[in-house]
Amino acid sequence: MEEIVKQAPINISKETIKEIYEKNEGDTTKTLMELWEIAEVPTKALNNIQENWKRVRDTCDDFDGEMNKMMDVIRAKR
C-alpha cells in the first residue's frame, strides 16, 4: 500500500487511494491506472488472414527447430 501512495498523484488523499485499492481488490496495477486515469489498451483481434499467416509461421518455426535438432545429431556423429 505504501508503494501505491508513493506512486500516486500528489493531490489525492490516502483515504481515496485506499478506497480505490479496495475497489480493485488489491490489484496494484489497476489501482495506479485508475489513480492516474490511464485507459486500458484493448488488444487487437487478429483477422482471418493474419491468423492463417501466424499458423504458417508457427509451423515453419517448428520445422526449423526439428531440422536443427536433426543436424546437431548428424554433426555429433562425425
Backbone as CSV, one residue per row, in Angstrom:
resi,resn,N_x,N_y,N_z,CA_x,CA_y,CA_z,C_x,C_y,C_z
1,MET,0.830,-1.191,0.000,0.000,0.000,0.000,0.874,1.253,0.000
2,GLU,1.980,1.214,0.726,2.866,2.380,0.782,3.463,2.694,-0.590
3,GLU,3.760,1.648,-1.371,4.308,1.865,-2.710,3.288,2.570,-3.610
4,ILE,2.024,2.216,-3.446,0.975,2.865,-4.236,0.876,4.334,-3.850
5,VAL,0.937,4.622,-2.557,0.871,6.015,-2.085,2.035,6.811,-2.658
6,LYS,3.215,6.208,-2.714,4.396,6.894,-3.258,4.240,7.196,-4.744
7,GLN,3.565,6.293,-5.461,3.439,6.437,-6.911,2.171,7.168,-7.343
8,ALA,1.304,7.458,-6.415,0.037,8.117,-6.743,0.255,9.618,-6.966
9,PRO,-0.671,10.245,-7.682,-0.590,11.702,-7.842,-0.630,12.398,-6.475
10,ILE,0.022,13.526,-6.384,0.176,14.233,-5.114,-1.156,14.718,-4.544
11,ASN,-2.071,15.142,-5.388,-3.309,15.767,-4.922,-4.400,14.786,-4.481
12,ILE,-4.088,13.506,-4.330,-5.092,12.516,-3.928,-4.824,12.089,-2.486
13,SER,-5.893,12.061,-1.688,-5.739,11.702,-0.267,-5.526,10.197,-0.098
14,LYS,-4.976,9.838,1.056,-4.735,8.427,1.348,-6.044,7.653,1.465
15,GLU,-7.096,8.315,1.929,-8.397,7.653,2.045,-8.937,7.281,0.669
16,THR,-8.795,8.208,-0.290,-9.257,7.944,-1.651,-8.451,6.806,-2.268
17,ILE,-7.150,6.823,-2.032,-6.289,5.758,-2.556,-6.718,4.411,-1.979
18,LYS,-7.001,4.395,-0.676,-7.412,3.148,-0.018,-8.732,2.641,-0.595
19,GLU,-9.692,3.544,-0.845,-10.980,3.144,-1.418,-10.795,2.526,-2.807
20,ILE,-9.984,3.175,-3.615,-9.749,2.669,-4.971,-9.021,1.331,-4.913
21,TYR,-8.064,1.210,-4.003,-7.304,-0.032,-3.827,-8.242,-1.179,-3.449
22,GLU,-9.147,-0.930,-2.527,-10.098,-1.959,-2.107,-11.089,-2.287,-3.221
23,LYS,-11.505,-1.263,-3.967,-12.434,-1.479,-5.078,-11.805,-2.385,-6.141
24,ASN,-10.484,-2.249,-6.340,-9.770,-3.068,-7.324,-9.238,-4.368,-6.721
25,GLU,-9.730,-4.712,-5.542,-9.415,-5.972,-4.863,-7.910,-6.176,-4.685
26,GLY,-7.208,-5.099,-4.378,-5.780,-5.186,-4.093,-4.883,-5.262,-5.306
27,ASP,-5.422,-5.076,-6.497,-4.611,-5.110,-7.713,-3.881,-3.776,-7.872
28,THR,-2.578,-3.808,-7.675,-1.767,-2.590,-7.694,-1.819,-1.901,-9.045
29,THR,-1.699,-2.665,-10.113,-1.674,-2.085,-11.453,-2.982,-1.372,-11.776
30,LYS,-4.097,-2.029,-11.528,-5.395,-1.409,-11.817,-5.614,-0.172,-10.950
31,THR,-5.150,-0.233,-9.695,-5.300,0.912,-8.799,-4.533,2.112,-9.338
32,LEU,-3.282,1.902,-9.723,-2.485,3.013,-10.255,-3.048,3.530,-11.572
33,MET,-3.562,2.618,-12.402,-4.169,3.053,-13.660,-5.371,3.954,-13.394
34,GLU,-6.172,3.584,-12.410,-7.348,4.393,-12.087,-6.940,5.724,-11.462
35,LEU,-5.933,5.698,-10.595,-5.477,6.935,-9.965,-4.936,7.934,-10.992
36,TRP,-4.216,7.423,-11.959,-3.635,8.289,-12.983,-4.551,8.445,-14.188
37,GLU,-5.743,7.838,-14.124,-6.742,7.915,-15.185,-6.178,7.465,-16.526
38,ILE,-5.521,6.316,-16.497,-4.954,5.737,-17.707,-5.937,4.705,-18.229
39,ALA,-6.289,4.836,-19.483,-7.224,3.887,-20.091,-6.492,2.599,-20.431
40,GLU,-7.171,1.490,-20.246,-6.600,0.197,-20.594,-6.662,0.029,-22.102
41,VAL,-5.553,-0.367,-22.701,-5.475,-0.505,-24.145,-6.040,-1.860,-24.543
42,PRO,-7.082,-1.851,-25.376,-7.650,-3.134,-25.800,-6.707,-3.842,-26.778
43,THR,-6.683,-5.151,-26.702,-5.854,-5.909,-27.631,-6.605,-6.084,-28.940
44,LYS,-5.871,-6.028,-30.020,-6.486,-6.182,-31.337,-6.748,-7.653,-31.616
45,ALA,-7.888,-7.908,-32.149,-8.207,-9.273,-32.566,-7.611,-9.478,-33.963
46,LEU,-6.998,-10.624,-34.172,-6.434,-10.917,-35.487,-7.555,-11.289,-36.448
47,ASN,-7.441,-10.783,-37.655,-8.436,-11.197,-38.638,-8.034,-12.553,-39.202
48,ASN,-8.844,-13.105,-40.030,-8.643,-14.459,-40.555,-7.314,-14.622,-41.273
49,ILE,-6.961,-13.675,-42.113,-5.726,-13.775,-42.895,-4.516,-13.735,-41.971
50,GLN,-4.521,-12.820,-41.011,-3.410,-12.726,-40.063,-3.294,-14.006,-39.238
51,GLU,-4.420,-14.554,-38.867,-4.439,-15.803,-38.096,-3.817,-16.942,-38.899
52,ASN,-4.174,-17.026,-40.188,-3.620,-18.084,-41.043,-2.108,-17.923,-41.203
53,TRP,-1.633,-16.692,-41.417,-0.194,-16.473,-41.564,0.546,-16.754,-40.263
54,LYS,-0.079,-16.492,-39.145,0.547,-16.805,-37.854,0.741,-18.310,-37.737
55,ARG,-0.265,-19.067,-38.134,-0.143,-20.526,-38.095,0.959,-21.027,-39.033
56,VAL,1.056,-20.413,-40.218,2.105,-20.796,-41.174,3.483,-20.524,-40.560
57,ARG,3.662,-19.346,-39.944,4.950,-19.014,-39.319,5.268,-19.979,-38.184
58,ASP,4.275,-20.301,-37.375,4.491,-21.246,-36.272,4.911,-22.619,-36.795
59,THR,4.269,-23.067,-37.866,4.612,-24.357,-38.467,6.039,-24.335,-38.996
60,CYS,6.413,-23.257,-39.679,7.777,-23.145,-40.208,8.801,-23.106,-39.069
61,ASP,8.485,-22.406,-37.992,9.384,-22.361,-36.838,9.558,-23.751,-36.234
62,ASP,8.472,-24.505,-36.122,8.562,-25.869,-35.596,9.429,-26.743,-36.500
63,PHE,9.241,-26.610,-37.809,10.029,-27.384,-38.769,11.513,-27.034,-38.630
64,ASP,11.827,-25.734,-38.539,13.224,-25.307,-38.385,13.842,-25.868,-37.112
65,GLY,13.089,-25.876,-36.039,13.587,-26.413,-34.776,13.920,-27.888,-34.885
66,GLU,13.035,-28.652,-35.507,13.267,-30.081,-35.677,14.454,-30.337,-36.607
67,MET,14.580,-29.538,-37.650,15.699,-29.694,-38.582,17.025,-29.393,-37.882
68,ASN,17.040,-28.381,-37.025,18.253,-28.063,-36.274,18.636,-29.205,-35.340
69,LYS,17.646,-29.811,-34.697,17.930,-30.954,-33.825,18.556,-32.097,-34.629
70,MET,17.994,-32.374,-35.794,18.492,-33.450,-36.632,19.924,-33.156,-37.091
71,MET,20.185,-31.931,-37.484,21.526,-31.550,-37.940,22.531,-31.633,-36.799
72,ASP,22.117,-31.274,-35.600,23.009,-31.382,-34.435,23.390,-32.828,-34.171
73,VAL,22.427,-33.743,-34.335,22.715,-35.179,-34.149,23.691,-35.655,-35.206
74,ILE,23.496,-35.252,-36.442,24.388,-35.660,-37.519,25.798,-35.113,-37.296
75,ARG,25.905,-33.862,-36.885,27.218,-33.263,-36.619,27.924,-33.974,-35.459
76,ALA,27.162,-34.365,-34.464,27.750,-35.026,-33.288,28.305,-36.408,-33.669
77,LYS,27.730,-37.066,-34.665,28.186,-38.391,-35.081,29.492,-38.325,-35.848
78,ARG,29.844,-37.193,-36.417,31.053,-37.077,-37.242,32.272,-37.101,-36.424
